[in-house]
Each structure stands twice: as structure tokens, then as C-alpha cells.
């Protein structure tokens, strides 16, 4: 692995960071106050990203995307992580799973998503099935050439602005020595499809303005043409396209941690107590040393995992390690940044309290810390036959 960035990668980092600072930072306080992104701001960000030529950067050039590799994309996401999630959402990064589209699905979903004409959202989680995907109860039964769907999904991020949803639904069940095992199929569902409703979700302390929604299916009839991939092939589609999304979480955690660290170091260099800058006290300077060490470690774990994917190497354990460490690192760094500021760190005059709240969900979504530890330990033990 080469540890230096290429000129092109440096350009990606500089371009995205400049855009974030110029086009997103100024709106963060308003979004925090309103709990939503005003439509005119969302449209402006989206338009400027399209004009910049960076919309759908994670998609191949042949379908109109930016053609970034995993490492390049991780660098982009790292810089986007510095900004409010509600705002950076409109730097469109459609789900890579749309590359599984076939036939007219490409014209109806894939290409409009890449061009920024439509936005998508991914739906797996249910009230009784979070990390246990096979425990989902939303079920589709065959009815002629169609599927009839009933059930509920929740905690669906990005659903407020989605024109269509990528939904994983149980379509059968097999009996195994370990008990029943659900077969899962992926469906494309348009926002206003009959029998399908998108409702407001829950108020969250993390990522104000980046709403979650609840999906309800009530005898919703979906044609066979809405199946993405193969019937009962949901896990294959998921494993092919989705497991690298944990790199995005890790990269964003690193970016947000670096922003919190910048606040902490500036304050430590300026704030005076007992006649000198507080950064000269070991109680503060050692915190800064620990913070930057952890940030750098998370950064390299994340970039190394992305590099492995670009090299075609097995990376499941490395991705899990990056997601686990970066998300837990962010919690520690934001907490220490507030500690350095003291009481002022908890005031709305600064974004640190927001960073602190936002950090909490990172250890939960895209696989909890416990799930990541399970993936890591299973990988280690399997190699030893255990």
C-alpha cells in the first residue's frame, strides 16, 4: 500500500473540503434550529454538486458517475463527514446496489439516480428485526406474476426525500437444522405506489434534519419487474454491493473527529488560565496527543480497508475493524473536545455538543459495535477451524 495520496486524490480532498466549508457550514445552525433542510438550500447544494461534476461519484463512468474507486470515495466521504449529515445528504451518493438494475430498471431507476433526477433510500430495518436481517416480518407472497407485500419498516434514513425505496422483503422460508431461515428478495418501490405509505419517523438526538421514516405496506401489489436481482437473491445482492457502506460510516467519523479536534487545538492554544495557554498543561496537551493518535489510527484503518477492496482482496474483517474503531473513536474525541472547552463546549454557540450527540448513532447504524466485533472475531477463529 502506498501511503501518499496522488495528485488526483489531493484534488478530491481539497475540492470537497472547500465545498463543505463554503456551501454547508453556513447553513448548519439553521438546520439545527429548524430540524430540516429548507428545500431551496437542498436544491442549491444538489445543483452545485452536479455542476461541479461530483454527483454520484461512487458510480462507474459508463453510467454517468464519477468513477471513483473505494479509496478515492472514502477520502470524499471523510471530507463530507465534517458537515451536517442533513446537508451532505444532498451531495448525492445513490446506493451502489442500483448497479444490479436490469432492463428498463436502468432507465427508471439507475440512470435518473446517477443524474440527480431521482433520490433513493435503502430499507431493511424493522421494529423486530434490526441486526437480525433474517428476522424480518415484512413478507411478499406470490400472486400470479405479482407480489403482495404486507409489513412495516422503520429507521429508514433519507426516506423523506426519496423518490423510490430499495426494500428488502422476505419471500419465503426454508426449514434448516437450526430452525426456519427466511429467503430475502430486494424490491424497487416507487414513493406513491398504491398500498405503500411513507410516514414520519422518530425524533432523534443524532443528526438533526436527517430524518428517518416509517414504511407501511398494506396489500401492496408489486409487479415482478420491481425485483432487483434474483428472487430470493437478496443476500447475494446485499453482500455484493452493500457491505462496503460501513467504510462510509468510518470515513465520516474520521472527518467529523478531525473537525472537533481542530476546535479543541485552537481553543487550547488561545484560552488562558493561571497566566498561560491551557494547552501547556499536561491535562490538556495529553488529551490532544491521545485524540490525534486515535484519529490517525482510525483514518489509516479506514483507508487500508478501502484500499483492499480496490485491490480485490478480502476485506470484511478490515471493514468491520474500521467501522468499529472509528465510530468509538469519534465518541471519545468529541467528549474530550467538550472537556477541553469546559462548560462552553456544551453551549449552542459551538457545534461541539451537536458533534457529541451525532456521534452516538454511529455505533449503532450499519451494524452495531457488537455486530462488528462478532464479524472480526468470527473471521479470526474460522481461520483456526473454530
N, C-alpha and C positions, 0 to 999 in steps of 0.2 A: 504494500500500500504506500502510495506517495503522499507525504504529509503536507505538501504545499498545494495551494489552490492554483488552478490555471488562470490565465488572463480572463477567459470567458466566465469562469466561476466567480472571480472577483467582481466582474461586471454585474453578474446576477445579484450578488450580495449588496453591492453599492446601490444598484438601481432600486431594489426592493426596499432597502432601509430608507433611502431618501424619500421614496413614495410614501412609506408608512409614516415617517416623521412629518411630511408636508400635508398629506391628504387624510390621515386618520387621527393622529394625535389631537389636532384641534377640535375634533368632534366628540372625544371620549367623555368629557364631563356632561355634555348634553345627553348623550346616550344613557349614561348612568342615571341622570335625573329623570329622563322620560321612560326608561325601561324598554326602549325600542329605537330602531334606527329610522329616522324620517325618510320617507320614500325618495325625496329629492336627493338626499345625501347618498342613499344606497345606489340610486341610478347614476349619480355622478361618479362615484368610485368605480362602478362597473364599466361605465363608458370610458373612463380614463385608462383603466387596465386594458381594455380591448384596443384602444388607440395605441397603447404602449406596446402591444403585441405579446402580452404576457398572460392573456386569459387562457384557461385550460392548459397550463404549462406542463401538466403531467400526462398529456395525451400525445400520441405519435404525430409527427408532421404530416403523414399521409392522410390523416383525418382532420387536419386543420389545427392541431395542437402545437404546443411549444417544443415538444420532443425532448424534454429534459429527462436525464437518467435519474436513478434513485438518489444518488449522492447530490446531484445538482438540485433536485427537488427538495431534499432535506435542508439544503442551505437556504432555499427560498422560504420554506416553512419556518425555519429558525428566525428569519427576519420578520415574517408576518406575526410570529408569536409575541413580538414586542408590543403589538397593538391590541386593542379591544377585539375579542373574538366576534362580537356582533358586527363590527366594521370589517374585519379582514375576511369575513364570510363572503363578501361581495367581490373579493379577488377570486373569481370563480375557479374552483378546482373540482369539476364533476367527479363522481365515483368512477374509478378505473374499470369497475365491473361492467360498465356500459360497452366496453370493447367486446363483450360477449354477444352483443346485438347481431342479429341475422336478418337478412331480407329487408322488408320495409321498416323493421325496427330501427335500422340505421338512419333512415330519413325522418322518422317520427321522434326518435329519442336521442340517439348518439350524436348526430351532426348538429341538431339545434342546441344541445347542451354544450358542445365544444364551441359553437359560435356565440354563446351567451344569450340565445333566444329563449331558452328554457333552463330552469334550475331544477335539480333533483334533490332527493333526500333518501337516506338509507333507513330501512325499518326492520329491526329484528326483535328488540326487547319487548317483553310483555309483563304484565303485573306479576305473574307467577313463573316467569322464565327470563332471567337476566343472563348470567354467565352460562346457565344450562340451556343452550340453544335447543337441544332436542326435547326439552320440557315444554316447548311452546304449545299452546292450545288453539291458536287460530288455525282453522282447518279448511281445506278446499276439497270438495268431493266432485267427482266427475259427473257431468250431466250432459250426455250426448258428446258434442265436441267442445262444450264449455266447462267451466269450473264454477261451482257455487261456494263462495267464501263467507265464513262467519267467524267473528272473534275480535279481539282488541289488541292493539299495540300501544305502548306508551314510551315516554322519554325519547321521542323521535326528534333529534336535533335538525334544525334547518327546514322543518316542515312548514313553517309559516309562509315561506316564500317559494316553496316547491311547486312546480307545475306538474310534476309527476313523482311518484314514490317507487323505490326499488324495495320490494317487500318479500321477506322470506316466510313461507307458509308451509305447514305440514300437509302432505298429500297422501299419506299412507303410514302404515305401521307394520314392522316385522317383529316376530317373536324370536328372541335370542336367549341363550342360556342365562344371560344377565337380566332378562326381562324385556318388555316391549321397547322397541327402538324406532323412533319416528323417521320417516322419509321426508325430506325437505325439498321444496321447489321454490325458485325465485320468480317473482312476477313483476311486471311493469304495470303500475296503476295510475291512470290519469286523475288529476285532482278532483274534477267534478263528475267522476264516473258514478252512475246510479248505484245505490246501495253502499256507497263509500263516503264516509264523513271524516273531515279533519276538524278536531276541536282543540281549543286552547288547553295547554298542559298545566304544569305546576309552576309556582313561583320558586325560583332557585336563588340561593345566595351567591352562586358562582355564575360569572359571565352574564351580567345584566344585559338585556336586549337581545341575547342569543337564545331565542325561545325554544322550548320543547313543546311538542304537540302530542295529542292522543288520536289514534286512528281507530275507527269503528267500521266493521264490515257486517252488514245485515243482509244476508242472502244476496250478496254482491256477485253478479254474473260476469265472469271474465272469459273472453274467448281464448282459445288455445294459442293464438298469436301473441298473447301477452306474456307467455312463458319466456323467461330469459335463460338461455342454456337449455339443458335437457330436463324433462320431467323427472322428479326425484333426484336431480343432479345438483341440488342447491349447495351441498357441501363442497362439491368439486369446484363450482363457480366461486364460492366463498374462499376456498383455500388457494385458488389460482390468483384471485385479484385483490382480496381484502386483508390478508394477514399483515401486509406491509403498512397498513394505516397506523399501526402502533408507532412506526417511525415518525409519523407526522406529530403524534402527541408528544413524543420525546423531544423532537426538534423544537416545537413551540414552547415547551417547558424551558429549554435552554435559552431561547430568545428572551422570554419573559424574565428569567432569572438574571440575565445579563443587564436588563433594564433596571431591575431592582438593585442590583449591585452598583450600577452607575450612580443611582441616587445615594446609596449608602456611602460610597467612597467620596463623593463630592461633599456630603454633609460632614463626614469625618475630617476632611481637610479644611473645612471652613468654620465649623462650630467650635467655640472656645469655652472651656470650663477650667477653673483653677489656673487661669493665666496661660493656657496653651491649647492648641487644637486637640480635640478628643481623640483623633487618630494616633496621637503619640502615646496614648495609654494602651498598655497591652490588652486590657479588657476589650478594647475596640479593635486594635490592629490585628490581634489574633483571630477575631471573628472574620475580618476581611480576608485574612490568609486562608482560613478554612473555606469561606464562601467561594473564592475564586478557584481553589483546588477542586472543590466539588463540581463547580460549573464546567471547568475544563474537562474533568473526568467524564461527566455526562455528555458533553459535546463530542468527545472522541468515541465514546461507546456508540453514540447515535450515528456518527459519520462512518464508523467502521462497519456497522450493520448494513447501512445503505450501500457502502462500497462492495460488500459481499454479494448483495443482490445484483449489482451491476456486473460482477464477475461471474455470475451464475453459480455461486457457492451456496450451500445450505446455510440459512441464517435465522431459523426460527428461534433458537435459544438466544442468539445475539440480539435479535429484535426485542425479545422479552426482557433481556437484561437492560437494554437501553430504556425501554418504556418504564420499567420498574424503578431504576435508579434515577432517571431524570425527573420523574413525577414526584418521587420522595425528596429528591434534592431541592426541587422548587419550593416545597413546603418549608424546608429548613432555611433556605436562603431568604425567602420573603419574611419569615418570622424574625430572623436575625437583623434584617434591614430595619424592621419596625423597632426592634430593641435598640439599635444604634440611634435612631431618631428619638426614642423615648415616647412620651405622650403625643408629640406632634405626629408621629408615624401613624396614629390611629384616626387622625382628623381628615375630613374630606378635602382639605386644601391640597393634599398629596394623593397620588394614586396607590400608595403602598397598601393601604387597607383593602383596596379593590384587588390588588395582586394577591394578597393573602387569602381573600375569600375565593377568588378564582382558582387558586392553586388546589383547593380541596377536592374538586371534582376530577382532577387529572389522575388521581389514584383509584378512580372508580370506573370511568368510561373506557371503552375499547379494551376491556379486560382489567379486572381489579388487580391490585398488587398481589393478592393471594393467588389469583389465576396465573399471573406471570411467574411467581415462584414455583408453582406447580409445573409449568411448562419447562422451566430451567432445570429443576431437579429431576423431572422425568427424562429429559434428554441426557442428563449425566448418567443416570442409573441404567437406562436402556442400553447404553454402550457397554455396560458391565453385565448385561443379562439379567438385571434385577427389575 
